[in-house]
Amino acid sequence: MSSTLDLMRYFTVKELVPEAIYLRRGEAAIELIDRRIVISAEDLRRNLIGIGYDHPITINNWCWGGNRQYSGFRPPESPDYSETSQHTRGCALDGVSQIPIKVIHKHILENPDLYPHIRFIEIDIGWLHIDCRDNANGVPLRCWSPQRGFVSVETYFKEL
C-alpha cells in the first residue's frame, strides 16, 4: 500500500495541520491525519476542479500568511479543541470556499460513490465540515445541524 503522502496531489500536509505541529514534525505530521479524510479531501478538490471550480476549498492557509490553522487536525492548544471532536482524531476537515457550501453539499450527496469515506456533514453553518467517523447506527452518511440536530440525508437533499 502506498503512503498517504503518495496519495496527495491537491493538498499539502501544511494545509491539514497547525503551524506548530508542522514545524515540529514536518511531513511526518501526516501521521496525525486519518487516511480516509485525506482521500476524501483529495477526491473532493479534484472533482470540483474537474467540473470547473478553480482551487475550490481552503482548509488551513497559515503557510500562505493566512489565519486558518486549526481547520484540520486540532491539538489541545487549539482554541477550538474538544477531546471528543473528530478534528482531535485527525478525522475531520473544515473548509471555506467561494463556492456556496450548499453546492458542495449537493455535489457530495449526488455522488456518494465518489466519497465513500465522508460519513458526516455538518449543515446550516458557513463552512464545509466533513468527517470520516464510523457512525454508531451503521448509517453510511449523517447530516447534523447545530440548530436542528440530525437531519436525514433525504430531507437535506430536498432542501438543496
N, C-alpha and C positions, 0 to 999 in steps of 0.2 A: 504494500500500500504506500502511496506517495505521502509525503508530509503535507501538513496543512499549508505551509509556506509555498509548496509547489503548486497548490491549487489557486493561489491568489494572483489574479490578473488585474482586477479592477479596484482593489483596496490595498492599502499597506498596513502593516502592523501598527504604525503610529496612529492610524485612523481608528483603531479599535481599543487602545489602552491610553491611560493618562500619561502625561509627560514624565512624571517622576518614575513610573513603572518602566517606561521605555528607556529612560536614561540608566536605570539600574540593570535592566535585563536585555536591552537591545531586541533583536529579532526573536530571541528566546521567549519574549513576553507573549508570543502566540500560544505558548503552552497554557496560558490562563484563559484562553478563549475556546469554547466548545466548537469543534469542527463543524457541527451541523449548522450553527448560526453563521459561520464563515461561508459555508457553501450557500446558504440562503441569501446572504448579502451579495455575494458574488453573482449568483444567478439573477437576483433582482436588478442589480445595477446593469448587468449585461443585457438583460431582456428589455429594460426600459430604454437603454441606449439603442437597442435594436429596433424599437418602434418609434424612434425619433427624438428622444429626450437626451440632451447633452448634459453630462455629469448630473444625473437626476437626484442623487441622495448624498448628503453630507452627514457623517457621523461625528467624529472628532476632527477639529480643524486647528488645534493648538500648534501643529507643526507648520502651519502657514501664517502664524500670528493671530489666529482667531481665539475665541474664548471658550470653545467647546472642548472638554477633555474627559468628561465623565459620562459620555453617551454610549459607551461600550462597557468594558469591564469597570466595576466600581469597587475600589479598595475601601477599607474602613475610614481613611482620611477624606473620602469624598463627602461633600456637603449633603448629598442625596443618598448616602449609604443606608442600607437596611439589610440586616442579616438574612432576611427571607426573600430578598429581591433576586430575580433571575440574573440581573446585572452582576451581582456579587459572585455568582457561579460562572460568569462568562457565557451565559446562555441567552442574553438579550442585547438588543441594539435599539437605540433611539436615533432617528434620522430626521433631518429637516430637508426641505425641498422647495423649489419654486413650483413644482407640480402640486396641485391640490392633493392633500393627503387622501381624500376620499377616492381620487382617481387611482392612486397607488393601491388602496384597499381593494377597489373593484378589480383591478388587474390581478391581484393575488387571488381573490375569491373566484374569478372567472377561470383561473389557470392553476387549480390546486395540484395538478400533476407536475407542474414546473417547480413547485415549492413544497415538497413533501415534509420538510423539516420545520416549516413555520407552523407552530401548533397553537399560537396565542397571538391575538392582535388586540391592542388597546384602542378603543374608539372614542369619539367625542372629545378629542384632545387636538392640539395644534401641531403635533409632530407625529412621526411614524414610530410606533413601538411594535416590534416583533420579537418573539422568543421561541425557543425550541424545547420548552418544558414537556414532560410527559404528563398529560392531563390525567388526573386520578380516575375520572369516569370513563376513560378509554376513547373519548371523542377525539377525532383527529385534529379538529381546529375549534377553538373557542374565541369568541369576541367578548370583551369586557369594557364597560364604560364606568368611569368614576361617578357619574351621575345616575346611571340606570342599573348598574350591576351587570350580570351576564345577560347578553342578548344573543339569541340564536343567530347562526350564520345566515339562515334563510331570511329572518326578519331584517337583519342589517343589509343584506344584499338587495332587498326590495327598496330600502331607503336610498341606496346609491343610484 
